[in-house]
Amino acid sequence: MWSASYEATRSEVTVGSSAVWSLGIATFAAALVEMVEALTIVLAMGMTRSWRSTLWGVAAALVALAAFTTVAGYALTSWLPEAALQLVIGGLLLVFGLQWLRKAILRSSGRKALHDEAAIFAEQETEARSASSQVRLGLDWFSFVVSFKGVFLEGVEVVFIVITFGLNAGNVPVAVAGAVAAVVVVLALAVVLRTPLTRVPENTLKYGVGLLLATFGTFWSIEGLGIFSSDGESLAWAGGDLVLLVLLVGWLVLSRVLIAILRVPTAASRDASLEPSEV
Amino acid sequence: MRFARGFLRFWYDFLVGDDWKIAAAVGVVLAVGAGIVLSGSYDDHVLTALLALGVAAAFTTALLIDVRRSGR
């Protein structure tokens, strides 16, 4: 749909095959994490309230997501010049990436509880059981609304990452394929296991995706500041696309340093570090 | 009214997230960068590198403020 204008505007920023792989892996991991979270909500609603209403909520969310994707994709590629596109979506990716990285650093340093799908499922189940029964349009409204919100909220983030990564890397099909593969994997596992996917290493995946989002977000948002120059052209990084690797290593090193500095000592390590007189 | 509030809340949560300081940090660095570019006196390679360092410094500051506050 937007391929013609997007090809015309993105031809100069197409990146190499390593970036294409990064793109596919990033969208796969991001979609996997978000879909696992959405699945937990859907399972909790379906198993405790009504599968029919829950699945209608999922279907309505998918329709809303398709509409959002169409509008957002068209608006981004039709209205914004190249540098402005890089600035807007790079800036948003940077904010998303740093939020994910912040949580990963706080979790790894012991300052925030690890993401636990089993605990979230139990919490959702309790809420579903205690909610009042309200029937609208022949549906259990609670399970319809909760599953709609869950799928739409998690899905919007995936759609945004897919659109922005796909457009900026000049390869929307790879970005879409990465996300679709994740959805297929999560659905297949859900059908087979019929429980929340607690074994998916969500915390590690979120850390990795956070690093990638921060890397690409830094690269594109700063490039896009060229929209304010007299010629409106993107700013040029020293080393071109290779600087992506430098940025990735930079964010990784900074996050490891922050984890080490902020680490909360565990009871065992505290005891071991105490002098005999202090015990 | 309830719908409008919910709509705005959704976009705030989506765009700003859990910690507004992160979004503010990114916004400040990009605004400074935009000001320098508008002034016209800069070198692309130096400015991009300095702004990347600025983003890292702003993120670190936002995180440390967060940890310090929650530690009190």
Interface residues (C-beta under 8 A of the other chain):
Chain A: L87 G91 L92 L94 V95 F96 L98 Q99 L101 R102 K103 I105 L106 R111 L153 V156 E157 T218 S221 I222 E223 L225 G226 F228 S229 S230 L235 A236 W237 A238 V243 L247 G250 W251 L254 L258 L262
Chain B: F10 F14 L15 V16 G17 D18 D19 I22 A23 A25 V26 G27 L30 G33 A34 V37 L38 G40 D44 H45 L47 T48 A49 L51 A52 V55 A56 F59 T60 A62 L63 D66 V67 S70
